[in-house]
Amino acid sequence: MACVRRDFTVKTVDGVQIGIRSVQLKSPPDAPAVPMILMHGTRIPGISEFDLPVAGGSLAEDLARAGHVCYIPDARGFGASARPDAMNEPPRPTKPIVRSLEITRDVDAAVNALRAETGADRVGLFGWGTGGTVVLIYAALWPEKVSHIILYNPLYGGAPDHPEIGRGSRWEDPERPARFNQKKYGNYYFNQVDMLRKGWDNQIPIEDKDAWRDPAVLAAFEQALLNGDPTSLDRDPPTYRSPNGMLEDSFYMGLGHKLVHANQVYCRVMMISPQYDTWTRREDLAALKDDLIHAEEVRIWEPANTTHYILLDRPERGRDEALRRMEDFLSQGKSGLD
């Protein structure tokens, strides 16, 4: 079953060009599966998380082979999407740009394009990290367009004092406690490519990292980060740009603030929280479960002995099981086509 890819742009309601990659089977299945939007997280554009050109590196292709038409949008300021003019100037210690609420406009443009292409009334959304917060907000804003959401390593604001991004972390302003450190991080940021490798290595609980994670996947991920910013090679060492708005939102959720209340969500919801992940807290999962009082279904999967990057780890390290569980979830209530 061959998959085809198409890169194109759509325009948001406020006139921003959003880059999208479509991944789907060359021959559509007789019984279409739930069309899917795959939404990236805080500092990483979509293709690097969802469609690497190596075995075991493309969630989009795995979902497409199961019959789902997948769209991978880049939020404004990321990857193939238009960047705010401020990102063509040196970073400034001003307010972070591209907040999660703003990104829901980008998601809506992608959702409308996916509905138009497939004829589906409702679609599914997958969100990684704070991308999960974005799709949660979107599901609350446009419930009539959403059938399923998968929150992968989500933040929610279920408790204060997140150890990685909350009070006392490097993201807090030392002169103004409980405020994002705008003076240091500013409106956008230059990211080192090895940021990913270091965090991933720290979570892999064995010495031989290659036995847990295919080095070809890591190399493809790092290359995709560079490919996602046309200016990355202008700097030595190469770095890629990302807006800091989602980081600021993450910081405030780390202090216990909810950007959206989950009682406004009505679709089916699945949450995935790997054991060694340091982004999602058990308090976030518990608060989401308590607040999702109107959701059609709520599933929580907390796989033991798995990392934040379970979807890019080797198949036997949880990836195959994650794919199986997601497909089982998405097969429930497939009522997107009218």
Protein Blocks (a to p, Z undefined) as FASTA:
>chain_A
ZZdddddddddfkopacdddddddfbdcfbdcddddddddfklcfklmmoccbehiafkl
mmmmnopacdddddehiajbccdfklmpccdfbddehifklmmmmmmmmmmmmmmmnopa
bdcdddehjlmmmmmmmmmmmmmlpfbdcdehiaehlaghifklmghiakbcfklghiac
fklnmmbdcddfklmmmmmmmmmccfblmlmpcfklmmmmmmmmmmmpmklmmpccdddd
ddfklmmmmmmmmnopafbdfklpcbdcdddddfklckbcfklmmmmmmmmmmbfbdcdd
ddehiafklmmmcfknommmmmmmmmmmmmgopakbZZ
